[in-house]
Amino acid sequence: MKKIKLLRSLILVPVLLLIAVSCTEEKTGTSAGQTDILKDVSTGASIYEDKCLKCHGANGQGGICPNLVDGEWKYGGTDEDIYKSIAEGRPGGMPNWDKELGKDKINSLVAYIRSLGTS
């Protein structure tokens, strides 16, 4: 039983890192190395908690505002589309965050949203 858990962990961790790397290649900026991506996800999580959680929910499952993990994107689901939605805002309540957050923090937020996956 312990060997199975260890083997599963040894396989799962690199696979998850590979998925994180492939999902967070940004079309709006330069690609980051694996360590940078993990840092981006961590930074994005802090920004999400401060700026997004109230409307999009603790796990991105929506509430007042759209669900971010159901795979359905009203304005497009590419990294570039998500970046644009955050930076420019959307009608009906999504403010633009470009001036307050800037490019790097928005890219971190996109990386974090991607890390949430889809339900």
Helices and strands as residue ranges (DSSP letters): H 2-23, H 34-51, H 53-56, H 79-88, H 98-115
